[in-house]
């Protein structure tokens, strides 16, 4: 059977009566979430949700070449619909809701999905931004995912179809970290199977009876396939609610977590760690060393890992966070720039000033609906292998060829990147970035003693104080273009 859901559905079918009663997904809103049927679901109820989603889909006369768009927040219904649709050969399309409205309309017009799933609040928010849902409704139906909760059905089993290796599975339209027109990162069913195998191999699952604290929503699918319950982090809570949530019963406390630098800083500064954590992976290449040091100190019993990758390829490199931190401090970097070891599943080559290109069985192939991005970031070699450009400047360690080092984005000059690291170390903050080699943009009221940098280094930098904007997808990354546009438009940047 060739279907990316086969492994998961087989495991669900083999669960014992006791295992079926255990929670598989919980929205971590408060202490009552574990018993609230609107915020938690058992493996048994999750199977019923999958069957309901398939019943709903079949009523709309879908074929294996059709698609649906999911524009809702993580919920048991969302993941059940993903599994149910994929098992029937229906393609899942994700579109980042903060993309320009005209671009969303264009994508929907070209892709022609049968159904756009979005709840009432998402629908109103999109309409407020200018999305013409009436125009779209002529060709695309839109429904809230909650509808599947009330779907009646006679089936007792999940239906699953045998599909070709290259049958479309999931396509995610993302603006990436460089902005610009969105790129459709598409994975076939075979690619999704490969991705599951690679992520599972390099991701400590801990005790499968204990929850994984989910920051990255896509990892819920990986947890489900390993029968590990997911406790989904809810950032939009008050600090008091976050603090109170730490008092959940020990049997409900998570032992694993994968997290980004921005959320890790939030959890560290507000002392929101569970003492039950045994394995934590930190994703990204711009984690401040002081954050890593304090986190390791706060949870000395925890195994800390550093993981590097992208939407197109996750993971690419993995290392022990303590070792990556130590190596970075040796070179006087303010951030953890040592990425650890490249995984064996990735082949690599360097082009044009240390820009890394990779090939691997889990790496996505050509983009959908963006030929310009394909020309810039993809190529096929003489053996038919498709290579992907990570867009980052990567260096192999001269003393340890296994270690990779992050040295900035492709769009940034290496000298400028190193000067920024030097500045961060001097002022003990990464809340700044260099513009046009002469101007340092500082985040408002976040940096003190910046003047001493010029005195020590004999530099003649001009400083501008403003509110630095962050990348929507990667909060640890500064959105340089948006910040500069803000300065020029509002004239709120203050020359210091």
LINKA-V869450 format. One record per run of one state. SS is the DSSP state (hx for helix, st for strand, lp for the rest). FROM is the first residue (numbers start at 1). LEN is the number of residues. If there is no record, write none. Layout:
ss | from | len
SS | FROM | LEN
SS | FROM | LEN
This chain:
ss | from | len
lp | 1 | 5
hx | 6 | 8
lp | 14 | 3
hx | 17 | 4
lp | 21 | 2
st | 23 | 5
lp | 28 | 3
hx | 31 | 4
lp | 35 | 5
st | 40 | 3
hx | 43 | 17
lp | 60 | 7
st | 67 | 4
lp | 71 | 5
hx | 76 | 12
lp | 88 | 3
st | 91 | 5
lp | 96 | 5
hx | 101 | 11
lp | 112 | 3
st | 115 | 3
lp | 118 | 2
hx | 120 | 10
lp | 130 | 3
hx | 133 | 5
lp | 138 | 3
st | 141 | 3
lp | 144 | 1
hx | 145 | 6
lp | 151 | 17
st | 168 | 7
lp | 175 | 8
st | 183 | 6
hx | 189 | 13
lp | 202 | 10
st | 212 | 3
lp | 215 | 4
hx | 219 | 7
lp | 226 | 4
st | 230 | 3
lp | 233 | 6
hx | 239 | 7
lp | 246 | 4
hx | 250 | 3
lp | 253 | 3
st | 256 | 5
hx | 261 | 9
lp | 270 | 9
st | 279 | 5
lp | 284 | 3
st | 287 | 2
hx | 289 | 10
lp | 299 | 4
st | 303 | 6
lp | 309 | 8
st | 317 | 4
hx | 321 | 10
lp | 331 | 4
st | 335 | 2
lp | 337 | 1
st | 338 | 5
lp | 343 | 3
st | 346 | 6
lp | 352 | 3
st | 355 | 6
lp | 361 | 7
st | 368 | 1
lp | 369 | 2
hx | 371 | 7
st | 378 | 3
lp | 381 | 5
st | 386 | 11
lp | 397 | 6
st | 403 | 7
lp | 410 | 4
hx | 414 | 14
lp | 428 | 4
st | 432 | 4
lp | 436 | 3
st | 439 | 5
lp | 444 | 7
hx | 451 | 7
lp | 458 | 4
st | 462 | 5
lp | 467 | 3
st | 470 | 1
lp | 471 | 7
st | 478 | 1
lp | 479 | 1
hx | 480 | 11
lp | 491 | 3
st | 494 | 2
lp | 496 | 1
